[in-house]
Amino acid sequence: MDRQDQTRDDETSPDHNEPDLEHHERHHAGTGPTPPEARVIHEIIREDGEKALKRSVTAMAWSGFGAGLSMGFSFLVMALIRGALPDAPWRGLVAGFGYTIGFLIVVLGRQQLFTESTLTAVLPFLTRKDLKTFLQMIRLWAVVFLANILGTLLFAYLISHDWLFEPQINEALHGIATEALHDTFWPMLIKAMLAGWLIALMVWLIPGAGPSRLFLILIVTYVVAIAHFSHIIAGSVEAAFNVFTGGITVSEYFTRFMVPTLIGNMIGGVSLVGILNHAPIRDELPG
């Protein structure tokens, strides 16, 4: 067997880490008149997951920290819009567009967000089901989650000073932050599950969206905003703002917000999307 044949066999072997896609499938995903096949989407996202799992802890941490800071703009821009509007029933529908800003920055800027990682990182594990990949997945989740949260805490602290904005903006910040913690444990968990589901579905749809991905991100995250679904990273800015302004205690930040939201987002991102989108095509994947 010559070297060229050996190389071709290596690239098509089951242990090769690259997706089992033809070149034209990868190149035309999201650019053709019809959406790509589910297998193509799965392997594009899995490839992203493989790359993310191999990143250094330092790279994960800085990217995650930047994403946490960026998500703070969802809270701030929503308050800026709300503060400029009259107190009317439709005000929340307009202000909800501000919530999309943080997601647009993070997704288009390729920063690492925990709720996106619940899908991208789990697909390599569901494909291989080995201990090494499982530990890599847990490492990614832990580093990105902690870095995201640190970013949200810093952003919330920076905007928590009353002298920073006009009185109407401060009022809007406090109003949004208070409303974010209105639900009790189970309603918040279920809403967080729906948020995790939508964000993971957004990640699943992006490879086939092509030039429309900006509108896809905007529409999906707008629904999360107006439905008051709880997102562990975007919501952390609001909850932390409550802590820094004396609205809740640190223990309430964890019990009223973090625990139910984290559980719900994980269920939505992993179980309802990762598993349901993986199961129908697992027999088509390389062995």
C-alpha positions in Angstrom: 0.0 0.0 0.0 1.5 3.4 -1.0 1.5 6.5 1.2 -1.5 8.1 -0.6 -3.6 5.0 0.0 -2.6 4.8 3.6 -3.5 8.5 4.1 -6.9 7.9 2.6 -7.6 4.9 4.8 -6.5 6.9 7.9 -8.9 9.7 7.1 -11.9 7.3 6.7 -11.2 5.2 9.7 -13.7 5.2 12.5 -11.2 6.6 15.0 -10.6 9.7 12.9 -11.8 12.8 14.8 -13.0 14.8 11.8 -16.7 14.6 10.8 -17.7 12.0 8.3 -18.8 14.5 5.7 -18.0 15.0 2.0 -16.2 18.3 1.2 -19.2 19.6 -0.7 -21.5 18.9 2.2 -19.5 21.0 4.5 -18.9 23.8 2.0 -22.6 24.1 0.9 -24.2 23.8 4.4 -26.4 26.7 4.9 -25.8 28.2 1.4 -28.1 26.0 -0.7 -31.8 26.4 -1.5 -32.7 23.7 1.0 -31.5 23.2 4.6 -28.7 20.6 5.0 -29.5 17.1 6.2 -29.7 16.5 10.0 -26.5 14.3 9.7 -24.6 17.2 8.2 -25.8 19.7 10.9 -24.9 17.1 13.6 -21.4 16.6 12.3 -20.7 20.4 11.9 -21.7 21.0 15.5 -19.8 17.9 16.7 -16.7 19.2 14.9 -17.1 22.5 16.8 -17.5 20.5 20.0 -14.3 18.5 19.3 -12.3 21.7 18.8 -13.8 23.2 22.0 -13.0 20.1 24.1 -9.3 20.3 23.0 -8.8 24.0 23.9 -6.6 24.9 26.9 -8.2 25.8 30.2 -6.7 29.3 29.8 -8.3 29.8 26.4 -11.7 28.5 27.6 -11.5 30.8 30.7 -10.8 34.0 28.8 -13.4 33.3 26.2 -15.9 32.4 28.8 -15.1 35.5 30.9 -15.6 37.7 27.8 -18.9 36.0 27.1 -20.1 36.7 30.6 -19.2 40.3 30.3 -20.9 40.5 26.9 -24.1 39.0 28.2 -24.4 41.9 30.6 -25.4 44.1 27.6 -28.6 42.1 27.3 -29.7 43.4 30.7 -28.3 46.9 30.2 -29.7 47.6 26.7 -33.1 46.2 27.7 -33.1 48.7 30.6 -32.0 51.5 28.3 -35.0 50.9 26.0 -37.4 50.3 28.8 -36.3 53.6 30.5 -37.1 55.6 27.4 -40.6 54.1 27.0 -43.9 55.0 28.7 -45.4 52.6 31.2 -47.6 50.7 28.8 -48.6 47.1 28.2 -46.5 46.9 25.1 -43.3 48.2 26.7 -41.9 44.7 27.5 -42.4 43.7 23.9 -40.2 46.5 22.6 -37.6 46.3 25.4 -37.3 42.6 24.7 -35.2 43.4 21.6 -32.5 44.7 23.9 -32.1 41.2 25.4 -30.9 39.9 22.1 -27.8 42.1 22.0 -25.7 40.0 24.4 -26.4 36.9 22.5 -25.6 38.5 19.1 -22.2 39.6 20.5 -21.4 36.2 22.0 -22.5 34.0 19.1 -21.3 36.1 16.2 -18.1 36.9 18.2 -17.5 33.1 18.8 -17.2 33.5 22.5 -17.9 30.5 24.7 -21.3 30.5 26.4 -22.3 27.7 28.8 -25.7 27.1 27.4 -24.3 26.7 23.9 -21.7 24.2 25.3 -24.5 22.0 26.7 -25.1 21.0 23.0 -21.8 21.3 21.3 -19.8 19.5 24.0 -22.3 16.7 24.6 -22.4 15.6 20.9 -18.8 14.2 20.9 -19.6 12.3 24.1 -22.9 10.9 22.8 -21.0 9.8 19.6 -18.1 8.1 21.4 -19.4 7.4 24.9 -16.0 7.0 26.5 -14.6 8.2 29.8 -12.0 10.5 28.3 -14.6 12.4 26.3 -16.9 12.6 29.3 -14.1 14.1 31.5 -13.2 16.6 28.7 -16.9 17.6 28.6 -17.1 18.1 32.3 -13.9 20.2 32.2 -15.3 22.4 29.5 -18.6 22.9 31.3 -16.9 23.7 34.6 -14.4 26.2 33.2 -16.8 28.0 30.9 -19.6 28.1 33.5 -17.3 29.6 36.2 -15.8 32.1 33.7 -19.2 33.1 32.5 -20.5 33.7 36.0 -17.4 35.8 37.0 -18.0 38.0 33.9 -21.6 38.5 34.8 -20.7 39.4 38.4 -18.2 42.0 37.3 -20.6 43.6 34.8 -23.4 43.7 37.4 -21.1 45.4 39.9 -20.0 48.0 37.3 -23.6 49.1 36.6 -24.9 48.8 40.1 -23.9 52.4 41.1 -26.9 54.8 41.1 -24.7 57.7 39.9 -23.8 55.9 36.6 -27.1 56.3 34.7 -30.1 58.6 34.6 -32.8 58.0 37.2 -35.2 56.4 34.7 -32.5 54.0 33.6 -31.8 53.0 37.2 -35.5 52.5 37.8 -35.6 50.2 34.7 -32.6 48.3 35.9 -34.1 47.7 39.3 -37.5 46.8 37.7 -36.1 44.2 35.3 -33.8 42.7 38.0 -36.8 42.4 40.4 -39.1 40.8 37.8 -36.4 38.3 36.9 -36.7 36.7 40.4 -40.5 36.8 40.5 -41.1 33.1 40.0 -40.8 30.4 42.6 -38.6 27.4 42.3 -40.6 25.1 40.0 -41.9 27.7 37.6 -38.4 29.1 37.2 -36.9 25.6 36.6 -39.5 24.9 33.9 -39.0 28.2 32.2 -35.2 27.7 32.4 -35.7 24.3 30.7 -37.5 26.0 27.9 -34.8 28.6 27.6 -32.1 26.0 27.5 -34.1 24.2 24.8 -34.5 27.3 22.7 -30.8 28.3 22.9 -29.6 24.8 22.1 -32.1 24.7 19.1 -30.7 28.0 18.0 -27.2 26.4 18.0 -28.6 23.5 16.0 -30.2 25.7 13.4 -27.3 28.1 12.8 -25.3 25.8 10.5 -28.2 25.8 8.1 -29.2 29.4 8.5 -26.4 30.9 6.3 -26.7 34.7 5.9 -30.0 34.6 8.0 -28.2 33.5 11.2 -28.4 37.1 12.6 -32.1 37.0 12.3 -32.3 33.5 13.8 -30.4 34.6 16.9 -32.5 37.7 17.2 -35.8 35.9 16.9 -35.0 33.0 19.2 -33.5 35.1 22.0 -36.3 37.6 21.6 -38.8 34.8 22.5 -36.7 34.0 25.5 -36.9 37.6 26.6 -40.6 38.3 26.2 -41.6 34.9 27.7 -39.4 35.7 30.7 -37.6 32.4 30.4 -34.7 32.2 32.8 -31.1 31.9 31.3 -28.3 31.1 33.7 -25.8 33.6 32.2 -28.0 36.5 31.1 -30.1 36.1 34.3 -27.0 36.0 36.5 -26.4 39.7 35.6 -29.8 40.6 36.8 -29.6 38.4 39.9 -26.1 39.7 40.8 -27.4 43.3 40.3 -30.0 42.5 42.9 -27.3 41.4 45.3 -25.1 44.4 44.8 -28.0 46.8 45.2 -29.3 45.1 48.3 -32.4 43.5 46.8 -31.5 39.9 47.7 -28.8 38.1 49.7 -26.0 36.0 48.3 -27.7 32.9 49.5 -30.9 33.9 47.7 -28.8 34.4 44.5 -28.0 30.7 44.7 -31.3 29.3 46.0 -33.8 31.5 44.1 -31.9 31.9 40.9 -28.9 29.7 40.2 -30.1 26.3 41.3 -33.4 26.1 39.5 -32.1 27.9 36.4 -28.9 25.8 36.1 -30.9 22.6 36.4 -33.5 23.8 33.9 -31.0 25.0 31.3 -29.1 21.7 31.6 -32.2 19.6 31.1 -33.3 21.8 28.1 -29.9 21.9 26.5 -28.7 18.3 27.0 -31.8 16.1 27.3 -34.3 17.7 25.0 -32.0 18.8 22.2 -28.7 16.9 22.4 -30.3 13.5 22.9 -33.4 14.0 20.8 -31.4 15.4 17.9 -28.6 12.8 18.2 -30.8 9.7 18.6 -32.5 9.7 15.2 -29.2 9.7 13.2 -26.8 7.8 15.5 -27.0 4.8 13.2 -25.8 7.0 10.3 -22.7 8.2 12.1 -19.2 6.6 11.8 -18.8 3.7 14.1 
